[in-house]
Each structure stands twice: as C-alpha cells, then as structure tokens.
Amino acid sequence: MAAGIMRERAPQDGDYWRRCDDARAAGTAPIYRGEPGYRERLDADYDGIACEPYRGR
C-alpha cells in the first residue's frame, strides 16, 4: 500500500464496487491491482491503483 494512505478495511473476496464513491464509503479505497474489487474501469489513470485519492477531493 502506498505510504500515507490508510483504509478502514481491507478488500474482501466478493467485493464489487459500481463506482469509486461506493468503495470509498465502504472504506476499501484505494484498491490495488490483484486485490478483490479491483477493476480497470475504476482505475482512471491505469496505474494499478483504483479509486485513489486525487486533488480537490
């Protein structure tokens, strides 16, 4: 996990988030490639980290 980014809970098998707002509300964001719930659709810049924080958020 990237330094300084804490999650409320680790992604679980079966996690599926329609939008990043849903993953953030569940406390699982950011989600890294290979973890449950990761999908390229949620990875805006295709760097292997979905639902990562961004400026202005």
N, CA, C and O atoms as a Tripos MOL2 file, in Angstrom:
@<TRIPOS>MOLECULE
protein
  228   227    57     0     0
PROTEIN
NO_CHARGES

@<TRIPOS>ATOM
      1 N           0.8440   -1.1770    0.0000 N.3       1 MET1
      2 CA          0.0000    0.0000    0.0000 C.3       1 MET1
      3 C           0.8870    1.2370    0.0000 C.2       1 MET1
      4 O           1.9410    1.2480    0.6350 O.2       1 MET1
      5 N           0.4760    2.2440   -0.6890 N.am      2 ALA2
      6 CA          1.2460    3.4840   -0.7730 C.3       2 ALA2
      7 C           1.3400    4.1520    0.5970 C.2       2 ALA2
      8 O           0.4040    4.1020    1.3940 O.2       2 ALA2
      9 N           2.4640    4.7630    0.8460 N.am      3 ALA3
     10 CA          2.6790    5.4280    2.1280 C.3       3 ALA3
     11 C           1.6670    6.5390    2.3410 C.2       3 ALA3
     12 O           1.3790    7.3140    1.4280 O.2       3 ALA3
     13 N           1.1330    6.6130    3.5450 N.am      4 GLY4
     14 CA          0.2310    7.6940    3.9000 C.3       4 GLY4
     15 C          -1.2260    7.4820    3.5320 C.2       4 GLY4
     16 O          -2.0650    8.3290    3.8410 O.2       4 GLY4
     17 N          -1.5490    6.3690    2.8790 N.am      5 ILE5
     18 CA         -2.9360    6.1020    2.5080 C.3       5 ILE5
     19 C          -3.4390    4.9470    3.3620 C.2       5 ILE5
     20 O          -2.9560    3.8210    3.2420 O.2       5 ILE5
     21 N          -4.3980    5.2250    4.2140 N.am      6 MET6
     22 CA         -4.9480    4.2110    5.1060 C.3       6 MET6
     23 C          -6.3710    3.8720    4.6760 C.2       6 MET6
     24 O          -7.1310    4.7310    4.2300 O.2       6 MET6
     25 N          -6.7060    2.5900    4.8250 N.am      7 ARG7
     26 CA         -8.0640    2.1480    4.5300 C.3       7 ARG7
     27 C          -8.7340    1.7370    5.8330 C.2       7 ARG7
     28 O          -8.0710    1.3070    6.7770 O.2       7 ARG7
     29 N         -10.0500    1.8750    5.8720 N.am      8 GLU8
     30 CA        -10.7980    1.4420    7.0480 C.3       8 GLU8
     31 C         -10.8810   -0.0720    7.1150 C.2       8 GLU8
     32 O         -10.9090   -0.6460    8.2030 O.2       8 GLU8
     33 N         -10.9200   -0.7290    5.9470 N.am      9 ARG9
     34 CA        -10.9160   -2.1940    5.9200 C.3       9 ARG9
     35 C         -10.2690   -2.6580    4.6330 C.2       9 ARG9
     36 O         -10.3090   -1.9650    3.6170 O.2       9 ARG9
     37 N          -9.6770   -3.8280    4.6860 N.am     10 ALA10
     38 CA         -9.0490   -4.4080    3.5010 C.3      10 ALA10
     39 C         -10.1330   -4.9390    2.5680 C.2      10 ALA10
     40 O         -11.1930   -5.3630    3.0290 O.2      10 ALA10
     41 N          -9.8770   -4.9200    1.2650 N.am     11 PRO11
     42 CA        -10.8280   -5.5090    0.3300 C.3      11 PRO11
     43 C         -11.0560   -6.9910    0.6550 C.2      11 PRO11
     44 O         -10.1320   -7.6930    1.0660 O.2      11 PRO11
     45 N         -12.2800   -7.4480    0.4680 N.am     12 GLN12
     46 CA        -12.6800   -8.8230    0.7790 C.3      12 GLN12
     47 C         -13.0750   -9.5450   -0.5060 C.2      12 GLN12
     48 O         -13.5370   -8.9190   -1.4590 O.2      12 GLN12
     49 N         -12.8900  -10.8750   -0.5270 N.am     13 ASP13
     50 CA        -13.3790  -11.6590   -1.6590 C.3      13 ASP13
     51 C         -14.8590  -11.3560   -1.8530 C.2      13 ASP13
     52 O         -15.6180  -11.2910   -0.8860 O.2      13 ASP13
     53 N         -15.2570  -11.1740   -3.0790 N.am     14 GLY14
     54 CA        -16.6480  -10.8790   -3.3950 C.3      14 GLY14
     55 C         -16.9760   -9.3950   -3.4560 C.2      14 GLY14
     56 O         -18.0760   -9.0260   -3.8660 O.2      14 GLY14
     57 N         -16.0350   -8.5300   -3.0540 N.am     15 ASP15
     58 CA        -16.2810   -7.0880   -3.1570 C.3      15 ASP15
     59 C         -16.4780   -6.7060   -4.6220 C.2      15 ASP15
     60 O         -15.7250   -7.1460   -5.4910 O.2      15 ASP15
     61 N         -17.4730   -5.9000   -4.8850 N.am     16 TYR16
     62 CA        -17.7020   -5.3520   -6.2210 C.3      16 TYR16
     63 C         -18.2580   -3.9580   -6.0150 C.2      16 TYR16
     64 O         -19.2940   -3.7770   -5.3750 O.2      16 TYR16
     65 N         -17.5730   -2.9950   -6.5520 N.am     17 TRP17
     66 CA        -17.9960   -1.6070   -6.4020 C.3      17 TRP17
     67 C         -18.3570   -1.0540   -7.7670 C.2      17 TRP17
     68 O         -17.5530   -1.0970   -8.6970 O.2      17 TRP17
     69 N         -19.5600   -0.5400   -7.8810 N.am     18 ARG18
     70 CA        -20.0110    0.0490   -9.1430 C.3      18 ARG18
     71 C         -19.2590    1.3380   -9.4320 C.2      18 ARG18
     72 O         -18.9030    1.6270  -10.5740 O.2      18 ARG18
     73 N         -19.0230    2.1100   -8.3670 N.am     19 ARG19
     74 CA        -18.3260    3.3930   -8.5000 C.3      19 ARG19
     75 C         -17.3120    3.5220   -7.3730 C.2      19 ARG19
     76 O         -17.4250    2.8540   -6.3450 O.2      19 ARG19
     77 N         -16.3350    4.3720   -7.5700 N.am     20 CYS20
     78 CA        -15.3380    4.6180   -6.5290 C.3      20 CYS20
     79 C         -15.9700    5.2180   -5.2830 C.2      20 CYS20
     80 O         -15.5140    4.9460   -4.1720 O.2      20 CYS20
     81 N         -17.0060    6.0230   -5.4440 N.am     21 ASP21
     82 CA        -17.6780    6.5720   -4.2670 C.3      21 ASP21
     83 C         -18.1840    5.4520   -3.3590 C.2      21 ASP21
     84 O         -18.1660    5.5900   -2.1360 O.2      21 ASP21
     85 N         -18.6350    4.3420   -3.9530 N.am     22 ASP22
     86 CA        -19.1080    3.2030   -3.1620 C.3      22 ASP22
     87 C         -17.9510    2.5420   -2.4130 C.2      22 ASP22
     88 O         -18.0870    2.1950   -1.2400 O.2      22 ASP22
     89 N         -16.8210    2.3710   -3.0860 N.am     23 ALA23
     90 CA        -15.6430    1.7790   -2.4400 C.3      23 ALA23
     91 C         -15.1310    2.6840   -1.3270 C.2      23 ALA23
     92 O         -14.7360    2.2040   -0.2650 O.2      23 ALA23
     93 N         -15.1360    3.9770   -1.5650 N.am     24 ARG24
     94 CA        -14.6960    4.9230   -0.5300 C.3      24 ARG24
     95 C         -15.6360    4.8780    0.6760 C.2      24 ARG24
     96 O         -15.1810    4.8950    1.8200 O.2      24 ARG24
     97 N         -16.9370    4.8200    0.4210 N.am     25 ALA25
     98 CA        -17.9150    4.7690    1.5130 C.3      25 ALA25
     99 C         -17.7530    3.4960    2.3410 C.2      25 ALA25
    100 O         -17.9980    3.5020    3.5480 O.2      25 ALA25
    101 N         -17.3400    2.4030    1.6930 N.am     26 ALA26
    102 CA        -17.1230    1.1360    2.3980 C.3      26 ALA26
    103 C         -15.7730    1.0910    3.1020 C.2      26 ALA26
    104 O         -15.5110    0.1890    3.8980 O.2      26 ALA26
    105 N         -14.9200    2.0640    2.8080 N.am     27 GLY27
    106 CA        -13.6140    2.1320    3.4610 C.3      27 GLY27
    107 C         -12.5410    1.2710    2.8340 C.2      27 GLY27
    108 O         -11.5080    1.0280    3.4580 O.2      27 GLY27
    109 N         -12.7600    0.7940    1.5930 N.am     28 THR28
    110 CA        -11.7780   -0.0910    0.9560 C.3      28 THR28
    111 C         -10.8720    0.6010   -0.0510 C.2      28 THR28
    112 O          -9.9620   -0.0280   -0.5900 O.2      28 THR28
    113 N         -11.1000    1.8680   -0.3110 N.am     29 ALA29
    114 CA        -10.2880    2.5850   -1.3000 C.3      29 ALA29
    115 C          -9.0120    3.1080   -0.6540 C.2      29 ALA29
    116 O          -9.0320    3.4810    0.5190 O.2      29 ALA29
    117 N          -7.9200    3.1450   -1.3790 N.am     30 PRO30
    118 CA         -7.7420    2.7130   -2.7610 C.3      30 PRO30
    119 C          -7.6520    1.1910   -2.8620 C.2      30 PRO30
    120 O          -7.3740    0.5060   -1.8780 O.2      30 PRO30
    121 N          -7.8910    0.6810   -4.0580 N.am     31 ILE31
    122 CA         -7.8530   -0.7530   -4.3280 C.3      31 ILE31
    123 C          -6.7410   -1.0060   -5.3430 C.2      31 ILE31
    124 O          -6.6950   -0.3750   -6.3990 O.2      31 ILE31
    125 N          -5.8540   -1.9280   -5.0150 N.am     32 TYR32
    126 CA         -4.6870   -2.1980   -5.8560 C.3      32 TYR32
    127 C          -4.9290   -3.3940   -6.7720 C.2      32 TYR32
    128 O          -5.6420   -4.3300   -6.4110 O.2      32 TYR32
    129 N          -4.3280   -3.3530   -7.9590 N.am     33 ARG33
    130 CA         -4.4330   -4.4480   -8.9210 C.3      33 ARG33
    131 C          -4.1110   -5.7610   -8.2060 C.2      33 ARG33
    132 O          -3.1180   -5.8570   -7.4850 O.2      33 ARG33
    133 N          -4.9540   -6.7610   -8.4120 N.am     34 GLY34
    134 CA         -4.7740   -8.0630   -7.7830 C.3      34 GLY34
    135 C          -5.5930   -8.2440   -6.5090 C.2      34 GLY34
    136 O          -5.7500   -9.3650   -6.0250 O.2      34 GLY34
    137 N          -6.1150   -7.1460   -5.9640 N.am     35 GLU35
    138 CA         -6.9490   -7.2390   -4.7690 C.3      35 GLU35
    139 C          -8.4080   -7.4170   -5.1760 C.2      35 GLU35
    140 O          -8.8080   -7.0050   -6.2650 O.2      35 GLU35
    141 N          -9.2140   -8.0390   -4.2890 N.am     36 PRO36
    142 CA        -10.6420   -8.1610   -4.5770 C.3      36 PRO36
    143 C         -11.2620   -6.7760   -4.7880 C.2      36 PRO36
    144 O         -10.9590   -5.8330   -4.0560 O.2      36 PRO36
    145 N         -12.1150   -6.6690   -5.7760 N.am     37 GLY37
    146 CA        -12.8040   -5.4130   -6.0550 C.3      37 GLY37
    147 C         -12.1110   -4.5200   -7.0740 C.2      37 GLY37
    148 O         -12.7110   -3.5690   -7.5760 O.2      37 GLY37
    149 N         -10.8270   -4.8250   -7.3880 N.am     38 TYR38
    150 CA        -10.1270   -4.0090   -8.3900 C.3      38 TYR38
    151 C         -10.7050   -4.2920   -9.7690 C.2      38 TYR38
    152 O         -10.9000   -5.4450  -10.1520 O.2      38 TYR38
    153 N         -10.9760   -3.2170  -10.5090 N.am     39 ARG39
    154 CA        -11.3820   -3.3200  -11.9140 C.3      39 ARG39
    155 C         -10.7470   -2.1670  -12.6540 C.2      39 ARG39
    156 O         -10.6450   -1.0630  -12.1210 O.2      39 ARG39
    157 N         -10.3170   -2.4150  -13.8870 N.am     40 GLU40
    158 CA         -9.6990   -1.3500  -14.6810 C.3      40 GLU40
    159 C         -10.6340   -0.1630  -14.8490 C.2      40 GLU40
    160 O         -10.1730    0.9740  -14.9420 O.2      40 GLU40
    161 N         -11.9210   -0.4020  -14.8900 N.am     41 ARG41
    162 CA        -12.8910    0.6870  -15.0520 C.3      41 ARG41
    163 C         -12.7870    1.6960  -13.9060 C.2      41 ARG41
    164 O         -13.0970    2.8730  -14.0910 O.2      41 ARG41
    165 N         -12.3580    1.2480  -12.7340 N.am     42 LEU42
    166 CA        -12.2330    2.1310  -11.5750 C.3      42 LEU42
    167 C         -10.8490    2.7680  -11.4730 C.2      42 LEU42
    168 O         -10.6060    3.5990  -10.5980 O.2      42 LEU42
    169 N          -9.9480    2.3780  -12.3670 N.am     43 ASP43
    170 CA         -8.5640    2.8730  -12.3600 C.3      43 ASP43
    171 C          -8.4170    3.9210  -13.4630 C.2      43 ASP43
    172 O          -8.0430    3.6010  -14.5920 O.2      43 ASP43
    173 N          -8.7100    5.1490  -13.1300 N.am     44 ALA44
    174 CA         -8.7870    6.2280  -14.1210 C.3      44 ALA44
    175 C          -7.5020    6.4430  -14.9050 C.2      44 ALA44
    176 O          -7.5560    6.7620  -16.0930 O.2      44 ALA44
    177 N          -6.3500    6.2770  -14.2710 N.am     45 ASP45
    178 CA         -5.0890    6.5280  -14.9770 C.3      45 ASP45
    179 C          -4.3150    5.2410  -15.2850 C.2      45 ASP45
    180 O          -3.1610    5.3020  -15.7100 O.2      45 ASP45
    181 N          -4.9350    4.0940  -15.0770 N.am     46 TYR46
    182 CA         -4.3630    2.7800  -15.4220 C.3      46 TYR46
    183 C          -2.9900    2.5480  -14.8030 C.2      46 TYR46
    184 O          -2.0980    1.9860  -15.4380 O.2      46 TYR46
    185 N          -2.8310    2.9890  -13.5500 N.am     47 ASP47
    186 CA         -1.5480    2.7810  -12.8720 C.3      47 ASP47
    187 C          -1.5830    1.6170  -11.8870 C.2      47 ASP47
    188 O          -0.6240    1.4020  -11.1460 O.2      47 ASP47
    189 N          -2.6900    0.8630  -11.8750 N.am     48 GLY48
    190 CA         -2.7990   -0.2830  -10.9810 C.3      48 GLY48
    191 C          -3.4070    0.0570   -9.6310 C.2      48 GLY48
    192 O          -3.4600   -0.7900   -8.7400 O.2      48 GLY48
    193 N          -3.8670    1.2930   -9.4770 N.am     49 ILE49
    194 CA         -4.5000    1.7220   -8.2320 C.3      49 ILE49
    195 C          -5.8640    2.3090   -8.5770 C.2      49 ILE49
    196 O          -5.9560    3.3660   -9.2010 O.2      49 ILE49
    197 N          -6.9110    1.6210   -8.1680 N.am     50 ALA50
    198 CA         -8.2720    2.0850   -8.4320 C.3      50 ALA50
    199 C          -8.7780    2.9090   -7.2550 C.2      50 ALA50
    200 O          -8.4440    2.6410   -6.1000 O.2      50 ALA50
    201 N          -9.5700    3.8920   -7.5610 N.am     51 CYS51
    202 CA        -10.2320    4.7240   -6.5410 C.3      51 CYS51
    203 C          -9.2430    5.4320   -5.6280 C.2      51 CYS51
    204 O          -9.4870    5.6070   -4.4350 O.2      51 CYS51
    205 N          -8.1210    5.8350   -6.2170 N.am     52 GLU52
    206 CA         -7.1240    6.5420   -5.4110 C.3      52 GLU52
    207 C          -7.5710    7.9690   -5.1550 C.2      52 GLU52
    208 O          -8.3340    8.5350   -5.9380 O.2      52 GLU52
    209 N          -7.0960    8.5550   -4.0570 N.am     53 PRO53
    210 CA         -7.4460    9.9490   -3.7890 C.3      53 PRO53
    211 C          -6.8400   10.8650   -4.8470 C.2      53 PRO53
    212 O          -5.8110   10.5420   -5.4400 O.2      53 PRO53
    213 N          -7.4590   11.9660   -5.0720 N.am     54 TYR54
    214 CA         -6.9330   12.9340   -6.0290 C.3      54 TYR54
    215 C          -7.1600   14.3290   -5.4760 C.2      54 TYR54
    216 O          -7.9860   14.5280   -4.5850 O.2      54 TYR54
    217 N          -6.4380   15.2700   -5.9980 N.am     55 ARG55
    218 CA         -6.5490   16.6500   -5.5110 C.3      55 ARG55
    219 C          -7.9570   17.1710   -5.6990 C.2      55 ARG55
    220 O          -8.6310   16.8650   -6.6820 O.2      55 ARG55
    221 N          -8.3790   17.9540   -4.7450 N.am     56 GLY56
    222 CA         -9.7120   18.5250   -4.8140 C.3      56 GLY56
    223 C         -10.7710   17.6210   -4.2350 C.2      56 GLY56
    224 O         -11.9550   17.9580   -4.2530 O.2      56 GLY56
    225 N         -10.3670   16.4850   -3.7250 N.am     57 ARG57
    226 CA        -11.3230   15.5190   -3.1710 C.3      57 ARG57
    227 C         -11.2530   15.5410   -1.6830 C.2      57 ARG57
    228 O         -11.9790   14.8000   -1.0200 O.2      57 ARG57
@<TRIPOS>BOND
     1     1     2 1
     2     2     3 1
     3     3     4 2
     4     3     5 am
     5     5     6 1
     6     6     7 1
     7     7     8 2
     8     7     9 am
     9     9    10 1
    10    10    11 1
    11    11    12 2
    12    11    13 am
    13    13    14 1
    14    14    15 1
    15    15    16 2
    16    15    17 am
    17    17    18 1
    18    18    19 1
    19    19    20 2
    20    19    21 am
    21    21    22 1
    22    22    23 1
    23    23    24 2
    24    23    25 am
    25    25    26 1
    26    26    27 1
    27    27    28 2
    28    27    29 am
    29    29    30 1
    30    30    31 1
    31    31    32 2
    32    31    33 am
    33    33    34 1
    34    34    35 1
    35    35    36 2
    36    35    37 am
    37    37    38 1
    38    38    39 1
    39    39    40 2
    40    39    41 am
    41    41    42 1
    42    42    43 1
    43    43    44 2
    44    43    45 am
    45    45    46 1
    46    46    47 1
    47    47    48 2
    48    47    49 am
    49    49    50 1
    50    50    51 1
    51    51    52 2
    52    51    53 am
    53    53    54 1
    54    54    55 1
    55    55    56 2
    56    55    57 am
    57    57    58 1
    58    58    59 1
    59    59    60 2
    60    59    61 am
    61    61    62 1
    62    62    63 1
    63    63    64 2
    64    63    65 am
    65    65    66 1
    66    66    67 1
    67    67    68 2
    68    67    69 am
    69    69    70 1
    70    70    71 1
    71    71    72 2
    72    71    73 am
    73    73    74 1
    74    74    75 1
    75    75    76 2
    76    75    77 am
    77    77    78 1
    78    78    79 1
    79    79    80 2
    80    79    81 am
    81    81    82 1
    82    82    83 1
    83    83    84 2
    84    83    85 am
    85    85    86 1
    86    86    87 1
    87    87    88 2
    88    87    89 am
    89    89    90 1
    90    90    91 1
    91    91    92 2
    92    91    93 am
    93    93    94 1
    94    94    95 1
    95    95    96 2
    96    95    97 am
    97    97    98 1
    98    98    99 1
    99    99   100 2
   100    99   101 am
   101   101   102 1
   102   102   103 1
   103   103   104 2
   104   103   105 am
   105   105   106 1
   106   106   107 1
   107   107   108 2
   108   107   109 am
   109   109   110 1
   110   110   111 1
   111   111   112 2
   112   111   113 am
   113   113   114 1
   114   114   115 1
   115   115   116 2
   116   115   117 am
   117   117   118 1
   118   118   119 1
   119   119   120 2
   120   119   121 am
   121   121   122 1
   122   122   123 1
   123   123   124 2
   124   123   125 am
   125   125   126 1
   126   126   127 1
   127   127   128 2
   128   127   129 am
   129   129   130 1
   130   130   131 1
   131   131   132 2
   132   131   133 am
   133   133   134 1
   134   134   135 1
   135   135   136 2
   136   135   137 am
   137   137   138 1
   138   138   139 1
   139   139   140 2
   140   139   141 am
   141   141   142 1
   142   142   143 1
   143   143   144 2
   144   143   145 am
   145   145   146 1
   146   146   147 1
   147   147   148 2
   148   147   149 am
   149   149   150 1
   150   150   151 1
   151   151   152 2
   152   151   153 am
   153   153   154 1
   154   154   155 1
   155   155   156 2
   156   155   157 am
   157   157   158 1
   158   158   159 1
   159   159   160 2
   160   159   161 am
   161   161   162 1
   162   162   163 1
   163   163   164 2
   164   163   165 am
   165   165   166 1
   166   166   167 1
   167   167   168 2
   168   167   169 am
   169   169   170 1
   170   170   171 1
   171   171   172 2
   172   171   173 am
   173   173   174 1
   174   174   175 1
   175   175   176 2
   176   175   177 am
   177   177   178 1
   178   178   179 1
   179   179   180 2
   180   179   181 am
   181   181   182 1
   182   182   183 1
   183   183   184 2
   184   183   185 am
   185   185   186 1
   186   186   187 1
   187   187   188 2
   188   187   189 am
   189   189   190 1
   190   190   191 1
   191   191   192 2
   192   191   193 am
   193   193   194 1
   194   194   195 1
   195   195   196 2
   196   195   197 am
   197   197   198 1
   198   198   199 1
   199   199   200 2
   200   199   201 am
   201   201   202 1
   202   202   203 1
   203   203   204 2
   204   203   205 am
   205   205   206 1
   206   206   207 1
   207   207   208 2
   208   207   209 am
   209   209   210 1
   210   210   211 1
   211   211   212 2
   212   211   213 am
   213   213   214 1
   214   214   215 1
   215   215   216 2
   216   215   217 am
   217   217   218 1
   218   218   219 1
   219   219   220 2
   220   219   221 am
   221   221   222 1
   222   222   223 1
   223   223   224 2
   224   223   225 am
   225   225   226 1
   226   226   227 1
   227   227   228 2
@<TRIPOS>SUBSTRUCTURE
     1 MET1         2 RESIDUE 1 A MET
     2 ALA2         6 RESIDUE 1 A ALA
     3 ALA3        10 RESIDUE 1 A ALA
     4 GLY4        14 RESIDUE 1 A GLY
     5 ILE5        18 RESIDUE 1 A ILE
     6 MET6        22 RESIDUE 1 A MET
     7 ARG7        26 RESIDUE 1 A ARG
     8 GLU8        30 RESIDUE 1 A GLU
     9 ARG9        34 RESIDUE 1 A ARG
    10 ALA10       38 RESIDUE 1 A ALA
    11 PRO11       42 RESIDUE 1 A PRO
    12 GLN12       46 RESIDUE 1 A GLN
    13 ASP13       50 RESIDUE 1 A ASP
    14 GLY14       54 RESIDUE 1 A GLY
    15 ASP15       58 RESIDUE 1 A ASP
    16 TYR16       62 RESIDUE 1 A TYR
    17 TRP17       66 RESIDUE 1 A TRP
    18 ARG18       70 RESIDUE 1 A ARG
    19 ARG19       74 RESIDUE 1 A ARG
    20 CYS20       78 RESIDUE 1 A CYS
    21 ASP21       82 RESIDUE 1 A ASP
    22 ASP22       86 RESIDUE 1 A ASP
    23 ALA23       90 RESIDUE 1 A ALA
    24 ARG24       94 RESIDUE 1 A ARG
    25 ALA25       98 RESIDUE 1 A ALA
    26 ALA26      102 RESIDUE 1 A ALA
    27 GLY27      106 RESIDUE 1 A GLY
    28 THR28      110 RESIDUE 1 A THR
    29 ALA29      114 RESIDUE 1 A ALA
    30 PRO30      118 RESIDUE 1 A PRO
    31 ILE31      122 RESIDUE 1 A ILE
    32 TYR32      126 RESIDUE 1 A TYR
    33 ARG33      130 RESIDUE 1 A ARG
    34 GLY34      134 RESIDUE 1 A GLY
    35 GLU35      138 RESIDUE 1 A GLU
    36 PRO36      142 RESIDUE 1 A PRO
    37 GLY37      146 RESIDUE 1 A GLY
    38 TYR38      150 RESIDUE 1 A TYR
    39 ARG39      154 RESIDUE 1 A ARG
    40 GLU40      158 RESIDUE 1 A GLU
    41 ARG41      162 RESIDUE 1 A ARG
    42 LEU42      166 RESIDUE 1 A LEU
    43 ASP43      170 RESIDUE 1 A ASP
    44 ALA44      174 RESIDUE 1 A ALA
    45 ASP45      178 RESIDUE 1 A ASP
    46 TYR46      182 RESIDUE 1 A TYR
    47 ASP47      186 RESIDUE 1 A ASP
    48 GLY48      190 RESIDUE 1 A GLY
    49 ILE49      194 RESIDUE 1 A ILE
    50 ALA50      198 RESIDUE 1 A ALA
    51 CYS51      202 RESIDUE 1 A CYS
    52 GLU52      206 RESIDUE 1 A GLU
    53 PRO53      210 RESIDUE 1 A PRO
    54 TYR54      214 RESIDUE 1 A TYR
    55 ARG55      218 RESIDUE 1 A ARG
    56 GLY56      222 RESIDUE 1 A GLY
    57 ARG57      226 RESIDUE 1 A ARG
